[in-house]
Amino acid sequence: MPSLMHLQATDKIALICDALLEDGAVIVEGLLGPELLAQLNGEFDPLLEAADPAHKHLNPVLDLFFGDRTRHVTGLAGKSHSFAEKVMLHPIYSGLCERVLSPNCADYILNLAHLMDRGSGAQQQFLHRDEDVWVHMPAQRPELEIASIIAMVDFTRDNGATVVGPGSHRWPRERQPEDGELAYAEMPAGSAVIYLGSTIHAGGTNMRDDFWRRGIHMSFCLGWLRTEENNLLAIPPALAGRLSPRAQQLLGYGVHDAIEDMGGYLGMVDMRDPGELLREGTLK
């Protein structure tokens, strides 16, 4: 059975990026320190208590994909200032996005940020590539997305650690992995498995009794793509106005300015940068 490389958050970003591009996924331990981990879990506890694992999704396919044993909290940047400023802006993510995504866009943006709590009996998701949400993109394309699952508790094979196909980002689209080609992202709390949008993976089966496997699903994409989560509605101006300018940009409160590349602007409001309007207080 293959395994994923384990690196430390203190390792050089070039080393982490090399492992990500080689295997399509890498585990980074120590991404969240103990204090931040405890703070975030304390903020998330009441949100998850109010979440319904049998919540109906956008369509029956998503209902089947997530099942009825997964609690979701969406729009995390609007629910936790610590998440927005310390996790979404973590230098490891910005360093990887600069290397992998920025060569093909003027700026990258947050695609989504969800808390997913998978309870006892949650079945393995079907294997998938996250980038398939943009299924109409041509086959010959750059990397569209960097995604991750951040372990808010210890991840083990028994409690549903993420299943990953190392190297699958280089496979033909129709190829599916054999059982012996899958690795389990077992890692201590505060770690993250970071993977390319083109890498095959799935949430694993939680076989533990009375245990919720809590993780943050966060991803970034090329700034000219439509995002999975509508961040401008999920984190409206009243909430986004409390965040730093860079956090606002990642949420879509900014323009994709490709003028230097002989392109144009995307995302204007009244022919202006929405981030400037937000900070002026004129964007409500």
FIRORO-101274 format. One record per residue (C-alpha): residue number from 1; x, y, z; chain. Coordinates in pm, 1 decimal, always signed. Example, Ala and Ser with C-alpha at 12.3 -4.5 7.8 and 13.67 -1.06 7.14 Angstrom:
// FIRORO-101274
<rec pos="1" east="+1230.0" north="-450.0" up="+780.0" unit="A"/>
<rec pos="2" east="+1367.0" north="-106.0" up="+714.0" unit="A"/>
// end
This chain:
// FIRORO-101274
<rec pos="1" east="+0.0" north="+0.0" up="+0.0" unit="A"/>
<rec pos="2" east="+143.4" north="+342.2" up="-91.4" unit="A"/>
<rec pos="3" east="+188.1" north="+619.9" up="+160.7" unit="A"/>
<rec pos="4" east="+189.5" north="+998.0" up="+155.7" unit="A"/>
<rec pos="5" east="+494.9" north="+1201.5" up="+245.1" unit="A"/>
<rec pos="6" east="+476.4" north="+1363.5" up="+590.1" unit="A"/>
<rec pos="7" east="+647.1" north="+1701.3" up="+620.7" unit="A"/>
<rec pos="8" east="+648.0" north="+1966.5" up="+891.8" unit="A"/>
<rec pos="9" east="+497.6" north="+2313.4" up="+877.2" unit="A"/>
<rec pos="10" east="+848.9" north="+2442.9" up="+951.0" unit="A"/>
<rec pos="11" east="+990.0" north="+2284.6" up="+634.1" unit="A"/>
<rec pos="12" east="+1072.7" north="+2507.7" up="+339.1" unit="A"/>
<rec pos="13" east="+777.0" north="+2579.6" up="+112.8" unit="A"/>
<rec pos="14" east="+977.6" north="+2459.8" up="-189.5" unit="A"/>
<rec pos="15" east="+1010.0" north="+2114.2" up="-30.8" unit="A"/>
<rec pos="16" east="+636.5" north="+2098.8" up="+43.4" unit="A"/>
<rec pos="17" east="+553.8" north="+2212.0" up="-309.8" unit="A"/>
<rec pos="18" east="+786.5" north="+1952.9" up="-465.2" unit="A"/>
<rec pos="19" east="+612.5" north="+1675.2" up="-270.2" unit="A"/>
<rec pos="20" east="+269.8" north="+1808.2" up="-368.9" unit="A"/>
<rec pos="21" east="+356.3" north="+1816.0" up="-738.5" unit="A"/>
<rec pos="22" east="+527.6" north="+1476.1" up="-729.4" unit="A"/>
<rec pos="23" east="+255.2" north="+1275.6" up="-551.1" unit="A"/>
<rec pos="24" east="-45.7" north="+1502.8" up="-599.3" unit="A"/>
<rec pos="25" east="-83.2" north="+1524.2" up="-220.4" unit="A"/>
<rec pos="26" east="+129.8" north="+1582.4" up="+88.8" unit="A"/>
<rec pos="27" east="+65.0" north="+1577.3" up="+462.5" unit="A"/>
<rec pos="28" east="+188.9" north="+1882.0" up="+654.4" unit="A"/>
<rec pos="29" east="+206.7" north="+1826.0" up="+1029.1" unit="A"/>
<rec pos="30" east="+189.7" north="+2113.9" up="+1275.8" unit="A"/>
<rec pos="31" east="-1.6" north="+2343.2" up="+1041.5" unit="A"/>
<rec pos="32" east="-217.0" north="+2461.7" up="+1333.1" unit="A"/>
<rec pos="33" east="-53.2" north="+2507.0" up="+1671.0" unit="A"/>
<rec pos="34" east="-219.5" north="+2368.7" up="+1986.1" unit="A"/>
<rec pos="35" east="-359.6" north="+2705.2" up="+2096.4" unit="A"/>
<rec pos="36" east="-514.0" north="+2788.2" up="+1759.3" unit="A"/>
<rec pos="37" east="-649.4" north="+2433.4" up="+1726.6" unit="A"/>
<rec pos="38" east="-819.0" north="+2457.0" up="+2067.1" unit="A"/>
<rec pos="39" east="-953.6" north="+2804.5" up="+1991.7" unit="A"/>
<rec pos="40" east="-1104.7" north="+2699.5" up="+1659.7" unit="A"/>
<rec pos="41" east="-1258.6" north="+2382.7" up="+1802.6" unit="A"/>
<rec pos="42" east="-1412.4" north="+2590.3" up="+2079.6" unit="A"/>
<rec pos="43" east="-1565.5" north="+2824.4" up="+1822.1" unit="A"/>
<rec pos="44" east="-1687.1" north="+2535.3" up="+1608.3" unit="A"/>
<rec pos="45" east="-1850.0" north="+2329.9" up="+1887.0" unit="A"/>
<rec pos="46" east="-2175.3" north="+2531.5" up="+1909.2" unit="A"/>
<rec pos="47" east="-2196.3" north="+2563.9" up="+1530.7" unit="A"/>
<rec pos="48" east="-2179.8" north="+2186.9" up="+1490.2" unit="A"/>
<rec pos="49" east="-2430.4" north="+2128.3" up="+1768.2" unit="A"/>
<rec pos="50" east="-2680.6" north="+2325.4" up="+1560.5" unit="A"/>
<rec pos="51" east="-2595.5" north="+2144.3" up="+1234.4" unit="A"/>
<rec pos="52" east="-2823.3" north="+1869.9" up="+1103.4" unit="A"/>
<rec pos="53" east="-2636.2" north="+1568.3" up="+956.2" unit="A"/>
<rec pos="54" east="-2946.2" north="+1482.1" up="+752.0" unit="A"/>
<rec pos="55" east="-2954.3" north="+1829.4" up="+594.5" unit="A"/>
<rec pos="56" east="-3075.2" north="+1820.0" up="+233.2" unit="A"/>
<rec pos="57" east="-2828.1" north="+1946.9" up="-22.3" unit="A"/>
<rec pos="58" east="-2853.1" north="+2113.1" up="-359.6" unit="A"/>
<rec pos="59" east="-2947.8" north="+1789.3" up="-536.1" unit="A"/>
<rec pos="60" east="-2986.9" north="+1414.2" up="-466.7" unit="A"/>
<rec pos="61" east="-2635.5" north="+1340.2" up="-590.7" unit="A"/>
<rec pos="62" east="-2488.3" north="+1551.9" up="-311.7" unit="A"/>
<rec pos="63" east="-2723.3" north="+1388.7" up="-61.8" unit="A"/>
<rec pos="64" east="-2582.4" north="+1051.9" up="-168.9" unit="A"/>
<rec pos="65" east="-2223.4" north="+1178.9" up="-172.9" unit="A"/>
<rec pos="66" east="-2227.9" north="+1320.8" up="+180.2" unit="A"/>
<rec pos="67" east="-2480.1" north="+1078.3" up="+327.4" unit="A"/>
<rec pos="68" east="-2678.4" north="+1145.0" up="+643.5" unit="A"/>
<rec pos="69" east="-2389.5" north="+1123.2" up="+890.2" unit="A"/>
<rec pos="70" east="-2200.1" north="+1442.1" up="+800.6" unit="A"/>
<rec pos="71" east="-2255.1" north="+1775.2" up="+973.6" unit="A"/>
<rec pos="72" east="-2160.8" north="+2082.6" up="+769.4" unit="A"/>
<rec pos="73" east="-2075.2" north="+2437.3" up="+867.6" unit="A"/>
<rec pos="74" east="-2023.3" north="+2652.0" up="+557.8" unit="A"/>
<rec pos="75" east="-1886.8" north="+3001.5" up="+499.6" unit="A"/>
<rec pos="76" east="-1624.7" north="+2963.5" up="+771.9" unit="A"/>
<rec pos="77" east="-1456.7" north="+3297.1" up="+701.4" unit="A"/>
<rec pos="78" east="-1775.8" north="+3472.7" up="+808.5" unit="A"/>
<rec pos="79" east="-1816.7" north="+3262.3" up="+1122.2" unit="A"/>
<rec pos="80" east="-1463.0" north="+3267.0" up="+1261.9" unit="A"/>
<rec pos="81" east="-1228.3" north="+3564.7" up="+1244.2" unit="A"/>
<rec pos="82" east="-944.9" north="+3337.6" up="+1355.5" unit="A"/>
<rec pos="83" east="-1010.2" north="+3103.7" up="+1065.7" unit="A"/>
<rec pos="84" east="-1017.9" north="+3388.2" up="+813.0" unit="A"/>
<rec pos="85" east="-698.6" north="+3555.6" up="+929.0" unit="A"/>
<rec pos="86" east="-489.8" north="+3263.2" up="+1057.1" unit="A"/>
<rec pos="87" east="-594.9" north="+2963.3" up="+848.3" unit="A"/>
<rec pos="88" east="-717.1" north="+3106.8" up="+518.0" unit="A"/>
<rec pos="89" east="-409.9" north="+3335.6" up="+510.5" unit="A"/>
<rec pos="90" east="-164.6" north="+3072.7" up="+635.5" unit="A"/>
<rec pos="91" east="+172.5" north="+3123.1" up="+460.9" unit="A"/>
<rec pos="92" east="+191.1" north="+2758.3" up="+354.3" unit="A"/>
<rec pos="93" east="-126.5" north="+2795.6" up="+148.8" unit="A"/>
<rec pos="94" east="-22.4" north="+3130.1" up="+4.9" unit="A"/>
<rec pos="95" east="+320.8" north="+2991.1" up="-80.8" unit="A"/>
<rec pos="96" east="+176.4" north="+2687.9" up="-259.1" unit="A"/>
<rec pos="97" east="-86.7" north="+2890.6" up="-443.2" unit="A"/>
<rec pos="98" east="+176.2" north="+3138.5" up="-560.9" unit="A"/>
<rec pos="99" east="+381.0" north="+2854.7" up="-706.7" unit="A"/>
<rec pos="100" east="+103.6" north="+2637.7" up="-852.8" unit="A"/>
<rec pos="101" east="-187.7" north="+2869.2" up="-934.9" unit="A"/>
<rec pos="102" east="-48.5" north="+3219.2" up="-985.4" unit="A"/>
<rec pos="103" east="+135.4" north="+3140.1" up="-1312.8" unit="A"/>
<rec pos="104" east="-208.0" north="+3097.4" up="-1474.9" unit="A"/>
<rec pos="105" east="-404.9" north="+3383.1" up="-1320.7" unit="A"/>
<rec pos="106" east="-363.8" north="+3737.7" up="-1196.9" unit="A"/>
<rec pos="107" east="-460.0" north="+3619.7" up="-847.8" unit="A"/>
<rec pos="108" east="-611.0" north="+3311.7" up="-686.8" unit="A"/>
<rec pos="109" east="-921.6" north="+3314.1" up="-466.5" unit="A"/>
<rec pos="110" east="-1088.9" north="+3100.0" up="-203.3" unit="A"/>
<rec pos="111" east="-1304.5" north="+2834.0" up="-363.8" unit="A"/>
<rec pos="112" east="-1474.7" north="+2714.7" up="-45.4" unit="A"/>
<rec pos="113" east="-1419.3" north="+2666.9" up="+326.7" unit="A"/>
<rec pos="114" east="-1642.9" north="+2416.7" up="+504.9" unit="A"/>
<rec pos="115" east="-1625.8" north="+2235.7" up="+834.9" unit="A"/>
<rec pos="116" east="-1718.6" north="+1869.6" up="+786.8" unit="A"/>
<rec pos="117" east="-1790.0" north="+1648.9" up="+1086.3" unit="A"/>
<rec pos="118" east="-1829.4" north="+1285.1" up="+979.6" unit="A"/>
<rec pos="119" east="-2005.2" north="+1072.3" up="+1239.8" unit="A"/>
<rec pos="120" east="-1992.1" north="+705.3" up="+1327.7" unit="A"/>
<rec pos="121" east="-2119.0" north="+498.8" up="+1035.7" unit="A"/>
<rec pos="122" east="-2040.3" north="+760.4" up="+770.9" unit="A"/>
<rec pos="123" east="-1954.6" north="+564.3" up="+457.2" unit="A"/>
<rec pos="124" east="-1663.6" north="+632.7" up="+224.9" unit="A"/>
<rec pos="125" east="-1744.3" north="+890.7" up="-37.6" unit="A"/>
<rec pos="126" east="-1708.2" north="+784.0" up="-397.1" unit="A"/>
<rec pos="127" east="-1363.2" north="+854.5" up="-533.9" unit="A"/>
<rec pos="128" east="-1346.1" north="+1187.4" up="-714.0" unit="A"/>
<rec pos="129" east="-1134.5" north="+1480.4" up="-824.1" unit="A"/>
<rec pos="130" east="-1236.1" north="+1815.7" up="-676.6" unit="A"/>
<rec pos="131" east="-1159.0" north="+1996.5" up="-1000.9" unit="A"/>
<rec pos="132" east="-1441.0" north="+1807.4" up="-1174.3" unit="A"/>
<rec pos="133" east="-1678.4" north="+2082.2" up="-1058.7" unit="A"/>
<rec pos="134" east="-1531.7" north="+2258.7" up="-1365.9" unit="A"/>
<rec pos="135" east="-1606.3" north="+1959.6" up="-1587.8" unit="A"/>
<rec pos="136" east="-1647.2" north="+2174.9" up="-1900.9" unit="A"/>
<rec pos="137" east="-1283.2" north="+2281.8" up="-1897.7" unit="A"/>
<rec pos="138" east="-1080.0" north="+2126.1" up="-2182.0" unit="A"/>
<rec pos="139" east="-866.3" north="+1826.2" up="-2095.9" unit="A"/>
<rec pos="140" east="-544.0" north="+2015.4" up="-2165.1" unit="A"/>
<rec pos="141" east="-542.2" north="+2268.6" up="-1881.7" unit="A"/>
<rec pos="142" east="-325.5" north="+2394.5" up="-1597.3" unit="A"/>
<rec pos="143" east="-381.7" north="+2298.2" up="-1237.6" unit="A"/>
<rec pos="144" east="-705.3" north="+2468.7" up="-1139.5" unit="A"/>
<rec pos="145" east="-712.5" north="+2417.2" up="-765.3" unit="A"/>
<rec pos="146" east="-522.4" north="+2347.3" up="-446.9" unit="A"/>
<rec pos="147" east="-738.2" north="+2180.6" up="-183.2" unit="A"/>
<rec pos="148" east="-688.9" north="+2047.2" up="+166.7" unit="A"/>
<rec pos="149" east="-845.8" north="+1871.9" up="+461.1" unit="A"/>
<rec pos="150" east="-725.4" north="+2006.8" up="+794.5" unit="A"/>
<rec pos="151" east="-752.1" north="+1755.8" up="+1079.7" unit="A"/>
<rec pos="152" east="-922.9" north="+1915.9" up="+1378.9" unit="A"/>
<rec pos="153" east="-894.4" north="+1579.1" up="+1557.5" unit="A"/>
<rec pos="154" east="-655.8" north="+1291.3" up="+1500.5" unit="A"/>
<rec pos="155" east="-725.8" north="+1123.9" up="+1165.5" unit="A"/>
<rec pos="156" east="-694.2" north="+744.5" up="+1155.5" unit="A"/>
<rec pos="157" east="-798.4" north="+480.1" up="+909.0" unit="A"/>
<rec pos="158" east="-1064.9" north="+360.9" up="+1156.2" unit="A"/>
<rec pos="159" east="-1228.8" north="+702.4" up="+1196.2" unit="A"/>
<rec pos="160" east="-1242.0" north="+789.5" up="+827.7" unit="A"/>
<rec pos="161" east="-910.7" north="+946.0" up="+733.0" unit="A"/>
<rec pos="162" east="-913.4" north="+1084.5" up="+379.6" unit="A"/>
<rec pos="163" east="-833.0" north="+823.9" up="+112.9" unit="A"/>
<rec pos="164" east="-590.0" north="+948.1" up="-155.2" unit="A"/>
<rec pos="165" east="-453.8" north="+806.4" up="-481.0" unit="A"/>
<rec pos="166" east="-88.2" north="+919.8" up="-490.9" unit="A"/>
<rec pos="167" east="+16.7" north="+1005.4" up="-844.1" unit="A"/>
<rec pos="168" east="-341.0" north="+1005.1" up="-974.6" unit="A"/>
<rec pos="169" east="-305.4" north="+1367.2" up="-1088.9" unit="A"/>
<rec pos="170" east="-101.6" north="+1228.1" up="-1378.6" unit="A"/>
<rec pos="171" east="-337.8" north="+945.0" up="-1470.9" unit="A"/>
<rec pos="172" east="-573.7" north="+940.5" up="-1769.9" unit="A"/>
<rec pos="173" east="-913.3" north="+1075.1" up="-1668.8" unit="A"/>
<rec pos="174" east="-1086.4" north="+740.3" up="-1710.1" unit="A"/>
<rec pos="175" east="-845.0" north="+545.3" up="-1490.5" unit="A"/>
<rec pos="176" east="-962.7" north="+448.7" up="-1141.0" unit="A"/>
<rec pos="177" east="-725.9" north="+323.3" up="-869.0" unit="A"/>
<rec pos="178" east="-703.0" north="-32.2" up="-752.1" unit="A"/>
<rec pos="179" east="-733.9" north="-96.7" up="-376.8" unit="A"/>
<rec pos="180" east="-358.6" north="-133.3" up="-345.5" unit="A"/>
<rec pos="181" east="-300.7" north="+211.5" up="-495.7" unit="A"/>
<rec pos="182" east="-481.7" north="+407.1" up="-223.0" unit="A"/>
<rec pos="183" east="-321.5" north="+570.8" up="+79.9" unit="A"/>
<rec pos="184" east="-485.6" north="+689.2" up="+402.6" unit="A"/>
<rec pos="185" east="-410.0" north="+1040.1" up="+526.0" unit="A"/>
<rec pos="186" east="-353.2" north="+937.5" up="+887.2" unit="A"/>
<rec pos="187" east="-224.9" north="+1238.7" up="+1078.1" unit="A"/>
<rec pos="188" east="-239.7" north="+1408.9" up="+1417.4" unit="A"/>
<rec pos="189" east="-478.7" north="+1693.2" up="+1491.5" unit="A"/>
<rec pos="190" east="-351.9" north="+2025.0" up="+1354.9" unit="A"/>
<rec pos="191" east="-209.8" north="+1860.8" up="+1041.6" unit="A"/>
<rec pos="192" east="-340.8" north="+1894.4" up="+686.5" unit="A"/>
<rec pos="193" east="-343.3" north="+1678.2" up="+379.3" unit="A"/>
<rec pos="194" east="-294.9" north="+1922.1" up="+92.3" unit="A"/>
<rec pos="195" east="-371.9" north="+1796.7" up="-257.4" unit="A"/>
<rec pos="196" east="-419.6" north="+1911.5" up="-614.3" unit="A"/>
<rec pos="197" east="-768.0" north="+1942.9" up="-755.3" unit="A"/>
<rec pos="198" east="-669.3" north="+1677.4" up="-1009.3" unit="A"/>
<rec pos="199" east="-585.1" north="+1416.1" up="-742.3" unit="A"/>
<rec pos="200" east="-831.7" north="+1132.0" up="-678.2" unit="A"/>
<rec pos="201" east="-946.4" north="+1108.7" up="-316.7" unit="A"/>
<rec pos="202" east="-1247.9" north="+1052.2" up="-89.2" unit="A"/>
<rec pos="203" east="-1355.9" north="+1087.9" up="+270.8" unit="A"/>
<rec pos="204" east="-1305.2" north="+750.3" up="+439.6" unit="A"/>
<rec pos="205" east="-1548.7" north="+530.3" up="+632.3" unit="A"/>
<rec pos="206" east="-1584.4" north="+617.3" up="+1000.6" unit="A"/>
<rec pos="207" east="-1592.1" north="+281.8" up="+1181.1" unit="A"/>
<rec pos="208" east="-1552.3" north="+427.4" up="+1530.6" unit="A"/>
<rec pos="209" east="-1844.9" north="+418.7" up="+1773.9" unit="A"/>
<rec pos="210" east="-1965.7" north="+755.9" up="+1904.3" unit="A"/>
<rec pos="211" east="-1687.0" north="+951.4" up="+1734.0" unit="A"/>
<rec pos="212" east="-1714.4" north="+1249.6" up="+1499.0" unit="A"/>
<rec pos="213" east="-1418.6" north="+1296.8" up="+1267.3" unit="A"/>
<rec pos="214" east="-1390.3" north="+1672.7" up="+1236.6" unit="A"/>
<rec pos="215" east="-1201.8" north="+1840.5" up="+954.0" unit="A"/>
<rec pos="216" east="-1191.3" north="+2164.8" up="+757.1" unit="A"/>
<rec pos="217" east="-1222.6" north="+2136.8" up="+380.8" unit="A"/>
<rec pos="218" east="-1061.9" north="+2445.5" up="+226.8" unit="A"/>
<rec pos="219" east="-957.1" north="+2505.2" up="-131.9" unit="A"/>
<rec pos="220" east="-826.2" north="+2782.1" up="-356.4" unit="A"/>
<rec pos="221" east="-867.7" north="+2814.4" up="-731.8" unit="A"/>
<rec pos="222" east="-762.2" north="+3028.0" up="-1027.1" unit="A"/>
<rec pos="223" east="-913.3" north="+3371.7" up="-982.9" unit="A"/>
<rec pos="224" east="-1102.9" north="+3367.4" up="-1312.3" unit="A"/>
<rec pos="225" east="-1305.9" north="+3056.1" up="-1225.5" unit="A"/>
<rec pos="226" east="-1651.4" north="+3058.5" up="-1072.1" unit="A"/>
<rec pos="227" east="-1621.2" north="+2928.7" up="-717.0" unit="A"/>
<rec pos="228" east="-1806.9" north="+2634.8" up="-564.9" unit="A"/>
<rec pos="229" east="-1921.0" north="+2842.4" up="-270.0" unit="A"/>
<rec pos="230" east="-2066.9" north="+3186.2" up="-341.2" unit="A"/>
<rec pos="231" east="-1840.7" north="+3363.1" up="-95.2" unit="A"/>
<rec pos="232" east="-1982.6" north="+3709.1" up="-159.6" unit="A"/>
<rec pos="233" east="-2320.6" north="+3590.3" up="-32.4" unit="A"/>
<rec pos="234" east="-2186.3" north="+3349.6" up="+229.8" unit="A"/>
<rec pos="235" east="-1971.6" north="+3629.4" up="+376.5" unit="A"/>
<rec pos="236" east="-2164.5" north="+3950.7" up="+296.4" unit="A"/>
<rec pos="237" east="-2013.6" north="+4300.7" up="+326.6" unit="A"/>
<rec pos="238" east="-2118.9" north="+4343.8" up="+690.0" unit="A"/>
<rec pos="239" east="-1899.3" north="+4047.1" up="+782.7" unit="A"/>
<rec pos="240" east="-1625.4" north="+4088.0" up="+522.2" unit="A"/>
<rec pos="241" east="-1571.1" north="+4449.7" up="+629.5" unit="A"/>
<rec pos="242" east="-1420.0" north="+4324.4" up="+956.5" unit="A"/>
<rec pos="243" east="-1145.1" north="+4132.8" up="+778.9" unit="A"/>
<rec pos="244" east="-805.4" north="+4235.8" up="+643.7" unit="A"/>
<rec pos="245" east="-778.1" north="+4355.3" up="+282.2" unit="A"/>
<rec pos="246" east="-606.5" north="+4032.0" up="+175.3" unit="A"/>
<rec pos="247" east="-877.1" north="+3817.3" up="+333.1" unit="A"/>
<rec pos="248" east="-1135.6" north="+4030.4" up="+153.0" unit="A"/>
<rec pos="249" east="-956.5" north="+3977.2" up="-178.7" unit="A"/>
<rec pos="250" east="-952.7" north="+3601.0" up="-133.8" unit="A"/>
<rec pos="251" east="-1328.1" north="+3607.6" up="-71.4" unit="A"/>
<rec pos="252" east="-1388.1" north="+3788.4" up="-401.5" unit="A"/>
<rec pos="253" east="-1394.7" north="+4147.4" up="-277.6" unit="A"/>
<rec pos="254" east="-1143.9" north="+4254.1" up="-537.7" unit="A"/>
<rec pos="255" east="-1089.0" north="+4252.6" up="-911.6" unit="A"/>
<rec pos="256" east="-900.3" north="+3994.6" up="-1114.9" unit="A"/>
<rec pos="257" east="-667.9" north="+4244.6" up="-1281.8" unit="A"/>
<rec pos="258" east="-500.8" north="+4093.3" up="-1588.4" unit="A"/>
<rec pos="259" east="-415.8" north="+4423.2" up="-1759.7" unit="A"/>
<rec pos="260" east="-40.7" north="+4354.5" up="-1738.9" unit="A"/>
<rec pos="261" east="-101.5" north="+4028.0" up="-1926.3" unit="A"/>
<rec pos="262" east="-292.3" north="+4211.3" up="-2201.9" unit="A"/>
<rec pos="263" east="-622.1" north="+4104.1" up="-2045.2" unit="A"/>
<rec pos="264" east="-891.2" north="+4290.1" up="-1857.2" unit="A"/>
<rec pos="265" east="-1075.3" north="+4316.3" up="-1529.8" unit="A"/>
<rec pos="266" east="-1317.8" north="+4068.7" up="-1373.2" unit="A"/>
<rec pos="267" east="-1544.4" north="+4146.3" up="-1079.6" unit="A"/>
<rec pos="268" east="-1592.2" north="+4523.0" up="-1099.5" unit="A"/>
<rec pos="269" east="-1873.8" north="+4710.3" up="-923.3" unit="A"/>
<rec pos="270" east="-1969.8" north="+5047.3" up="-1076.2" unit="A"/>
<rec pos="271" east="-1641.4" north="+5024.4" up="-1269.7" unit="A"/>
<rec pos="272" east="-1446.7" north="+5012.6" up="-943.1" unit="A"/>
<rec pos="273" east="-1270.4" north="+4761.3" up="-720.8" unit="A"/>
<rec pos="274" east="-1529.8" north="+4618.6" up="-477.2" unit="A"/>
<rec pos="275" east="-1262.8" north="+4594.1" up="-208.2" unit="A"/>
<rec pos="276" east="-1215.0" north="+4970.3" up="-217.4" unit="A"/>
<rec pos="277" east="-1591.1" north="+5022.8" up="-198.7" unit="A"/>
<rec pos="278" east="-1610.3" north="+4783.1" up="+95.1" unit="A"/>
<rec pos="279" east="-1340.7" north="+4967.7" up="+287.7" unit="A"/>
<rec pos="280" east="-1502.6" north="+5303.1" up="+208.0" unit="A"/>
<rec pos="281" east="-1826.0" north="+5174.0" up="+357.4" unit="A"/>
<rec pos="282" east="-2025.1" north="+5226.2" up="+36.7" unit="A"/>
<rec pos="283" east="-2069.8" north="+4854.6" up="-38.1" unit="A"/>
<rec pos="284" east="-2361.2" north="+4728.7" up="+170.2" unit="A"/>
// end
